[in-house]
Amino acid sequence: MTETNKRDFLKFLAAGTVMSSAVFAPSLAFGQNPAHVVVIGGGTGGATAAKYLKMGDKTIRVTIIETNDVYQRCYGSNEVLTGHSAIEDLSISYDSLRDKYGVDFMFDTVTVVDPNSRQITLETGAKLSYDRLIVSPGISFTWTETDGYSEEIANSVMPHSWKAGEQTLLLKRQIDAMPDDGTMIIVPPPNPYRCPPGPYERASLLAEMFQKEKPQAKILVLDVKDGFAKDQPFMLGWNRLYDFQIPETKMDGMPDDVNIFDAPGMIEWVPGSDGGKVVAVDANAMTVTTQFGDTIHGDVINFIPPQKAAKLAFDMDLTEGNWCPINHLTMESTRHPNIHVIGDSCVADEMPKSGYSANTQAKVVAAQILHLLHDQEPEEPTWSNVCFSRVSSEYGVSVGGIYRLDHETGKIVSTQGSGGVSPLDASHQFNRLEALYQGAWMENFVTDSFG
């Protein structure tokens, strides 16, 4: 794909959401007992699936089971850390899904799911049955892989801030209290994890804030990986804005006028092969120790632990290893029939774990369930992902892709020639537009899922 076509592709994805190739079946009543689809989890994936099921056939009864009566999105939470947004801005109401589309809600916690009887038991003792069940439970964390780290440490001293809410506010308080010449350490998790560009956008936006408020501060990114999503466009932006030293391994394709610095700037990134893997933390001393034996002090330590499917997925016996295997044609669990798993918890192969991926997976599963309920063959699915990130308030980078089902392997794979990342030879105006697109992309994305 040419750079021009990549740019057009990304603008196209920013303007709207790519639908599955599946076409919704015409409305069909199911006698006196309409089909009942239950959705566990009212996040981006679950909300989108419920909405598009009702849009596809109003006769179907759709019920979302969700613990909280307001959804707090994670995407956009980095801007709460910098003060550009308030935590309240992350809250999303379910009013439109209920009032406009007729989705039913039960604000409760699932305790038992019996796949044989297709019955769900809730914490309050209520029970309900389903014809098809969609599970979109999100992620949980692995606390035991790093010496000295624990859930208690995360909730008190070294927050991950990878779920919006109190964790976000805790990290913000620590950042605000950091000395003007302090060091913030960010420890991104190993793949796969939710929102692959997220730790690096966090470093970017905090660097922009520190330039104004704490100009002597440093951000040290200690990475277990040797690369990350959009790493070259990010690094080029860091180079231009924050005096970042681009590693030799990332110089291929960089423009000729890239800046060469003799010392690290405000952001320093250490890949795993150079000693970036953190193997131990000391919460009392506020230090991390790398696999090379280096012990480093941080005034703020943002440790993002390894991730796995949410606890509910394990409780429901939907997992193999850390994630939920699925038949990608219908997004149906390979562990239990009539249960579909979407979003961060499912194995989606080459698709990243992102809110946008959950949104497009939800549309595919809604279309396929409509076909199955109408005794029709599933359609050939397609999926998409697009993500805009800000290196600063006026410098954006993006990535996008279209995905298809490889019937030989049964896996989701990238469509050859589709998508790509922001070009390294982009003009200043192009990067500035991508920063503007980020706001429109997020607004449209939220509306498409919840509005």
N, C-alpha and C positions, 0 to 999 in steps of 0.2 A: 504494500500500500504506500502511495506517495505521501509526503508530508502534508500536501494540500488536502488530500482525501482524509487523512487522519484528523486534520483540524475540522473539516466539515463534519466528519463522523461525531466528534466530541460535541460540536455545537448542536447536532441533531439530538444526541442523547440528553444534552442539557435542557433542550426545549420541551422534552416530554419523555414519557417512559415507554420503552420498547415492550410490546406485548408478546406473549407467546403466539406461535403460529396457529395454535388451536383456536377454533371458533366456537363460541358458546352455543350450546344446543338451544332450540326454541323452548319456551316455557311449556311445562307439562305437569299437570296435577298428578298426585299420587293417591287418588281416592280420598278417603276420610282421614288417612294418616300420612301426611306429607313426610318426605324424607327428612331426617334430622342429622345435620352435620354439626359436630361439636368441635370447637377450637380451644385447645389449652394453651394459653399465653396470648396476651393482648398487646404484644409489642408490634414492631413493624411487620413481621411476617404474618402473624396471626390476624392482625387488624386488616391487612390487605386481602388476605384470603377470604375472610368473612365478607368484606365489602364486595369483592368481585363474585363471590358465590351468589349473593343477593342480587347483584346487577345482572347476573346470567340467568337466574330463575327465581322470581319472587315467591314462588310457591314453596320453596325449600325453607325449612326452619333452620336457622343458624344461631348457635349459642356460643359465646365466648366465656370461658372460665378464666378469671384473672384475679390475682390477689389484691391488687391496688385499683382504686376507682379513677386514678389519673395516671397516665403513662409519662414517665420521665425518660426522654431520649438521651442516648449517649452521644450521638453525632452532634457536634456543635458545643460539646462541653469544654473543649480546650479554650474556647473564647470566654467561658466563665472564669477560668484561671487567670486570664489577663485583665478581667474587668470589662471587656467589651460587651458581655452579655450577663444577665442575672440568672441565678439558678431557676427562677420562676419562668424564664423564657424557654426552658427545656420541657416544661409541663404541657401535656396534650390531653384535651378532653375527649371522651368517647361519645359526646352528645350527638355528633353528626352521624356516626355509625348506627346509633340507636334510633334517632328521630327521623333521619332522612332515608336510611336504607332498611330499617326494621330488624337490625341485629339485636338479639337478646343477650343480656349479660347476667352472669352470676359472679359476684365478687366474693370469692371463697378460695380455699386451697385444696387441691386434689390430694387425696390420701391413697386411694386404690383405684387401679384400672384393671378390669377383668376383660381381656381380649376375647375370651370364649363367649361370655354372655353379652359382651359389648356394653358393659355397665360401668359407670364411674361413681365412686363414693367420695364425698367431700368432707372437709374437716367438721362442718356443722352437722354432719349426718345425712345431708340430702343426697339423693341418688338420681342419676339420669342416664338414659340409654342413648345410643347413637347408631346410625347406619354407617357413617364414615367419621373418623376422628383425625383431626389435624393437630399435631403437636409442634409447637414452636417455642421451646423453653429457654433458648439462649445458652449461656455458658456458665461454668463454674471454674474454680481455680484449683491448681495442684500446689499445696503448701509445703510439701516435704522434700522438694528437690534441691533446696539451697539451705545449707547449714545456718541456723540462727534465725531463719525467717519463719513466720507463722501467721495465721489469720489475726491473732491478737496483735502482733507487731504491725501488720497492715492497718489495723483499725486505730492504732495509737501513734506510731512513730514513723513508719515508712509506707505511706498510703500508695495504693496502685492507681486509684482514681480511674478505674476502667469500667466502673458502673456508676452512672450519674446519681448524685444525691449527696449524702453525708461525706462520702469519700472525696468527691469533688471539692466540697467546702473545706475539708480538713487540709487537703493539699494547697488550696488557695491561701488559707491562713498561714501555713508554713512558708509559702513563697513570699507573701507580703511581709513576714517577719524576718526574712533572710537578710543578713548584713549586706550593705551596698557592694562590698567586695567579696561576697560569698560564692561558694561553688554549689551548683545544683547537679546532682547525678541522676540521670535517667537510665534505667535498665529495661530495655525492651525484652519481650518474651521470645522464646523460640517459635518457629512455625509449627503448626498453623495456629492463628489466634485472631480474635475479633479486630477488625479495622487495621489492616497491615500498615497503612501510612500514618496512623494516629500518633505513635510516639515521636515521629519526626516532624509532623506538623506542630505538635506540642513544643518541641525544642525550638522550632522556628518562631512561633508566636511569642514565646517567653523571651527569646533573644530580642525581638522587636521591643517588647516592654522594657527589658533590662537596659537597652540602649538609652532609653529616656529616663528611667528611674533608678537603675543600678548599673551605671556604665562600666564599673570595674568587675562586675559579676562574670562568672564562667558557667557554661553548661557542658558537662561531660557525659557523652552518650556511650555507655559500655554495653556493647552488643554481642550476643552469642553468635550472630549471623555475620556473613561476609558481604551481604547486600540486603536491600529492602525495596519495597514497592516505590517506584518513581525515584530511586536513589540518585541517579545522575541529574535529573531536573532539580531535585531538592538541593543537591550539593552545589550545583551551579548558582542557584539562588543564594545559598549560604555564602558562597565565595564573593558574590557581588555585594551582599548586604551586611555580612557579619565577619568578613575577613577569614573565611574558612579555608584551610589547607586541603585541597582536593587530593586524595590519595592517588598514587601513580596507577593503581589498578582500576581507577574510575576515570582516567583521563581520555580514554579512547572516545573519539567523536566530539570532544569538547571544543568549543570555538577557539580560534587562535588568540583572541584577546582575553582569555581567562587570566585572572590575577594569580601571581605566584607570590606566596608569603613564606617568610623564613621561620615564623612561629605561629602556633595555633591562635586563632582569633577567639571570638566569644563562644563559638561552638567547636567542640572537639569530638570526633567520632572515632571510637576504637573498635575495629571489627574483631570477631572471634579469633581469627588466625593471628592477630597481633596482641592477644591477651585480653580481649573484651569480655570474655565469659566470666560472670560473677559466680563464685562457688560458695561464698559464705558472707554473712552480714553480721555486724555487731551493733545492735540497737542502742546499747548504752554509750558506746564510743562514737556512734554515727559513722561507721566505716563499712566499706565493702572490700572483699578480697577476691582477686581474680585467679584464674587457673595458673597463672605464671607466678603467683605468690605475692603480687603487689597489693598492699593495703592502702586504701585511698579514703580520705575523709570527705564527707559532704555535709554542708549546712542543711541541705534538703536532699532527701533520697527518695526518688519516685521509682519504686521497684514494682514492675508489672510481672506477676508470676505466670508460669506456664498455664495453659488453659485446656479445658475439656468440656464435654457436654454437661448440661445442667444436671443436678442431682435427680430431678424427676425422671430424666431419660434413663438413668441407671436403675432407679426404683421400678420403672415400667419394663425393664429388660429389653430396652431398645438399642443397647450399645454392644459393640464389639471393640475391645480396646477402649479408647477414650471418646469415640464418636459413634454416631448412629448410621449404620449402613442402610442404603435405600435402593430400590429399583428406580433408576433415574427417569424411566419413561413416565411413571406416574407419581414419583416421589414417595412411593409406599415403602414402609419398613420391610426389610427382608427377614425380620425377626417375628413379626406378627401381622396377619392380614388385616385389611381395612383401617390401618393406622398409617398416616402419612406424616413424615417428619421434614420440616423445612427450617431454614435459617441457620444460625451459627452451629447448632448441634449436629446437623446432618453432614454426611460425607459427600461433598459436592466437587471433589477432584480438583480441577484447575480453576474453578470459581473461588474467588476470595471470600472470606467470612466478613460480610459487610451488610449494613442495613439495606443498601440498594440490591444486593444479591438476594436477601430475604424477600424483598418486595417483588422481584421478578420471579423467584421460585414460588411465591404465593399465587401469582397470576397463573403460572403453569399448573399448579396443583388444583386451583379452583376450576380451571377449564377441564382438566382431566377427570376430576370428580363429577362434574356435570355430565360428561360423556358416560362415565361408568354408571351413574344413577339412572341414566336414560338408556342403559343397555347398548351403548354405542362403543366402538373401538376408540381407544385414546388416539389423539392426534400426535403428529411429530412435533416435539417440543423444541423451542429455542429459549435461551436465557441471555441476559445482558448484565453488565456491571459498568458503572461509571462512578468516578470519584474525583471531586475537585478539592484540593487542599490549598491552604494559604501559607506561603513562606513569609509573607508579611501582609499587612492590610491592603497593599497595592501590588502584590506579586503572587500570582497563582500558578499551580501546576496541576495536571490532570492525568488520568489514566482511564481507558475504557476498553471494553471488549465484548464480542458476541460469542456465545458458546452453543455448542450443538451436542447431540447424543451420538457417540461412536458405537454403533450397534455391534461391532466385532468385540469390543472390550466391555461394553456396557457402561462406559465412563463418560463424564461430561468433559469435553475438550474445547479448546479455543478454535474458533472458525478461522481458517488460514486467511491471512490478509486483512483481518478485521481489527479495528481498534488501534491501540498504541498509547504512548505517553507523550507529554508535551515535547515538542522538538527543541533540541539544544540550541538551534540557530534562530529561535523565536525572537521577535522584536520586543522592546520594552512595552510597546502598546499591546502586543499579544498577551504577555504575562499579566499586564494590568487588567485586561479584559477577563482573563481566566480567574482572577481574584473577584471580579464582579460577578462572573458566572456562578461562582461558588455560592453566593447568597441566593441567587435565583434558583439554582439547582436544589438547594436544601429546602427552600420554601415550597417549590413544586413537588418535591419528593414527599414531604410531610403531608401536603394536601392530598396527593394521590393515595397515600396510605390511610389517612384518617379523616379526610374532609368529605 
